[in-house]
Amino acid sequence: MTATQKLPRRSRTKKTAEVDVTKITKLIRLLASDRDGEVLATVSALKRALAAVGKDLHDLANATETGFKPPAPPPHRQVTWGPPPPRPDNWQSMAWFAFHRRFDLCTEDRGFIEDCLLGTTFRETDDQVMTWHLERLRRIVAIIQAR
């Protein structure tokens, strides 16, 4: 005879069942009785009901404690509008970043950004983005980020 066969039938069942909330609630309400015997019987019944699902009074106290706490406020997420931070090796991301914040720029830089996005800046270099274009865009982005 193995060890599990010696245990009573109730103890051999796997404890994967969920807590019967209505039963626990009824038992807790019975604790308000003015009769001592009824309260003691209720405590025993409550312990048995919790033990049937692998819980004890400490688990019930923890559940009660978390239930009485006010819900935590949702984490504050800062909403950012606009394009993502620019990549210094991509002229389009820098141009769109600067265009979104174009009112922080002087008129000359604002015109340069608009011409970049329209493609008219690159006409004089056979539609090639030159290193001096990238340097100017990086300078403009640095001005915006410094503000």
C-alpha positions in Angstrom: 0.0 0.0 0.0 1.4 3.4 -1.0 1.4 6.5 1.1 -1.3 8.2 -1.0 -3.7 5.3 -0.5 -3.4 5.6 3.3 -4.6 9.1 3.3 -8.4 9.8 3.5 -10.1 10.3 0.2 -10.5 14.1 0.7 -6.7 14.5 1.1 -5.9 12.5 -2.0 -7.6 14.9 -4.4 -5.4 17.5 -6.1 -5.8 21.0 -4.7 -6.3 22.8 -8.0 -9.9 23.9 -7.3 -10.7 27.6 -7.0 -12.0 29.2 -3.9 -15.7 29.3 -3.6 -16.2 33.0 -2.9 -19.9 32.7 -2.1 -19.2 30.0 0.5 -16.4 32.0 2.1 -18.5 35.1 2.2 -21.4 33.3 3.9 -19.0 31.9 6.5 -17.4 35.3 7.2 -20.9 36.7 7.8 -21.7 33.9 10.2 -18.7 35.2 12.4 -21.0 38.1 13.4 -23.2 35.7 15.4 -23.7 36.3 19.1 -23.5 32.7 20.0 -20.0 31.4 20.8 -20.5 27.9 19.6 -21.8 29.1 16.3 -18.7 31.3 15.8 -16.3 28.5 16.7 -18.1 26.1 14.3 -17.9 28.8 11.6 -14.1 29.3 12.1 -13.7 25.5 11.7 -15.8 25.5 8.6 -13.9 28.4 7.2 -10.6 26.7 7.8 -11.9 23.5 6.1 -13.2 25.4 3.1 -9.9 27.2 2.7 -7.8 24.0 3.2 -9.8 22.3 0.5 -8.2 24.6 -2.0 -4.8 24.7 -0.4 -5.3 28.0 1.4 -5.3 29.1 5.0 -6.4 32.0 7.2 -3.2 33.9 6.3 -4.2 33.8 2.6 -7.7 35.1 3.5 -6.1 37.9 5.5 -3.9 38.9 2.6 -6.8 38.9 0.2 -8.8 41.0 2.6 -5.9 43.4 3.0 -5.5 43.9 -0.7 -9.2 44.2 -1.1 -9.5 47.1 1.4 -6.6 49.1 -0.1 -7.6 51.8 -2.5 -6.7 50.9 -6.1 -3.3 52.3 -7.1 -3.5 55.2 -9.5 -2.6 54.3 -13.0 1.1 55.0 -13.8 1.5 58.5 -15.2 2.6 58.3 -18.8 4.0 61.4 -20.3 2.4 61.9 -23.7 4.8 63.2 -26.3 3.5 64.6 -29.5 5.5 64.7 -32.7 8.1 62.7 -34.4 10.5 60.4 -32.6 14.0 61.7 -31.7 16.0 62.2 -34.8 18.8 59.9 -36.0 22.0 61.9 -36.8 22.7 59.7 -39.8 19.2 60.1 -41.4 18.5 63.4 -43.0 14.7 62.7 -43.2 14.3 62.0 -39.5 16.3 65.2 -38.7 14.3 67.3 -41.2 10.9 66.0 -39.9 12.0 66.6 -36.3 13.0 70.1 -37.1 9.9 70.7 -39.2 7.7 69.7 -36.3 9.5 72.4 -34.1 10.0 74.9 -36.9 8.6 77.8 -35.0 11.6 77.6 -32.6 13.9 78.3 -35.6 15.0 81.4 -37.4 13.5 82.2 -40.8 16.6 81.0 -42.7 16.8 77.6 -40.9 13.0 77.2 -41.3 13.3 77.8 -45.0 16.2 75.3 -45.3 14.1 72.6 -43.5 11.1 73.2 -45.8 13.3 73.0 -48.9 14.9 69.8 -47.6 11.5 68.2 -47.2 10.3 69.5 -50.6 13.5 68.3 -52.2 14.5 71.6 -53.7 17.7 71.9 -51.6 19.2 68.9 -53.3 18.7 70.1 -56.9 22.0 71.9 -57.0 23.8 68.7 -55.9 22.0 66.4 -58.5 19.6 65.2 -55.8 22.4 63.9 -53.6 22.5 64.6 -49.8 25.9 66.0 -49.1 27.8 66.0 -45.8 27.3 69.7 -45.5 23.5 69.2 -45.7 23.8 66.7 -42.8 26.0 69.0 -40.8 23.5 71.8 -41.1 20.6 69.6 -40.2 22.5 68.3 -37.1 23.2 71.9 -36.1 19.6 72.8 -36.4 18.5 69.8 -34.4 21.1 70.7 -31.7 19.6 74.2 -31.5 16.1 72.8 -31.1 17.2 70.2 -28.5 19.0 72.9 -26.5 15.8 74.8 -26.0 
